[in-house]
């Protein structure tokens, strides 16, 4: 056997390179996380995932969203929006780890075909890998706060280090006696390689745990510091009739009490659903923030956040829902919004006669169009800067987001960084990906509770409270009806809504009958239009259909006191 053939046998296989790449990528991600938490440097796994999600075809992205949501609903592992975001982040970590596996395999494949190798090969490999990651991070990263040059240097340094480690592993695996012609592959050689990989894996695990642990510790301290700088609003429970600041709700005097188990009428800001296109919410410095409004205007401006807050403002209680919310899903919330009427904005910028729409862009890469005619016709559109009388939370759109009555959240950009007045209305981010061009809210009604633990006696009759919410965007709710099994539809009682733009709390006290029953609810809009009963999925125009709840009711314990809860 020739010396060349013997050396060829000694060279590690591509599969070994894939293993090494995966082992080295784990501590690398921990190091990146540490840099993200400690110095505001880019976290490349999330950057790569966000970039991939933006370049994939719209139908593929929405199909992936549907699969993920259905899986999370089936698993029932917590709040859907939080679980979905965690799933996205885990997919980002998995994608970046896969990149390391592929890079390791390619690196070993190339080195196996080179006559001579040295550490410079690893440097070149890492540098080449850093270039596309640097471009991707520059395009999509919205959370890094370090200087741009430092960010670029960090990415190159980390990836060059990855390349050098790949070379070191390769060189260690091909180390053999000097007289290569006499060297023969033996089980001992294979055992040495396995031992080497085990040692690399062990070191990788230790470094990963240490890096991730330090990053998590830094993150916890940062959150503690941040929370000490922001005044926390008092939290109201479901029975209190106050908003998050402790102020009485507009309908506090309404005599209708929600059925026990009905969701809070006012959603605490911390519980407001969050759906967006980024792995993490953008970080924007309010002190240096400016909003440029350019394009077809007589008066282009660049306002600071303080300039905007000093303008005439309005506040309104508003319910918002995501177009991807299933029937009776959790992606719907109600809170108090404060902002500048969009009509005020138009008066100040003076759009030119040929102008037809605003193109609004967000720091997360999202964009959407708003018709100027709609703004002129509806004074309720607002450029919002506060929820619950506090600045918008970072995860919900700080510093600015828009509110457009009667439309799903997919048409309402957050983290607004620019507004351009353009000639024609166009297709926004999700519309280009196959979702509704109109995104008008479908009316919906939901059973939150069949409160058999709160059955009460009224005379000779036992009654079980049933309750929930009904919502039709800004069109209002005129009636809610409940049906038990195949019986007649019976009208429920309605609590006065917080505003014309919020959901309505409804309640129906049903004459109790023991056994298994199916409860169904439907609603009518303010003008009497019945909600759509036909079942339809969320894509592309939002879900429709009636909500039902099947419950087994048992005979109540004899009551000693008559109550009317």
Secondary structure as UniProt FT lines:
FT   HELIX           3..10
FT   HELIX           14..39
FT   HELIX           44..55
FT   HELIX           58..75
FT   HELIX           80..111
FT   TURN            112..113
FT   HELIX           119..140
FT   HELIX           148..174
FT   HELIX           180..182
FT   HELIX           187..229
FT   TURN            238..239
FT   TURN            244..245
FT   TURN            250..253
FT   TURN            260..261
FT   HELIX           269..271
FT   TURN            286..288
FT   STRAND          290..295
FT   STRAND          301..304
FT   HELIX           305..309
FT   STRAND          314..321
FT   TURN            323..324
FT   TURN            327..328
FT   STRAND          332..341
FT   HELIX           342..349
FT   TURN            353..354
FT   STRAND          357..362
FT   TURN            363..364
FT   STRAND          367..371
FT   HELIX           372..377
FT   TURN            379..380
FT   STRAND          382..387
FT   TURN            388..389
FT   STRAND          390..391
FT   HELIX           394..396
FT   TURN            397..399
FT   STRAND          401..403
FT   TURN            405..406
FT   HELIX           409..411
FT   STRAND          416..422
FT   TURN            429..430
FT   HELIX           431..433
FT   STRAND          444..458
FT   TURN            459..460
FT   STRAND          461..471
FT   TURN            473..474
FT   STRAND          477..484
FT   TURN            485..486
FT   STRAND          490..491
FT   STRAND          493..494
FT   TURN            500..501
FT   STRAND          504..511
FT   STRAND          515..525
FT   TURN            526..527
FT   TURN            539..541
FT   STRAND          547..553
//
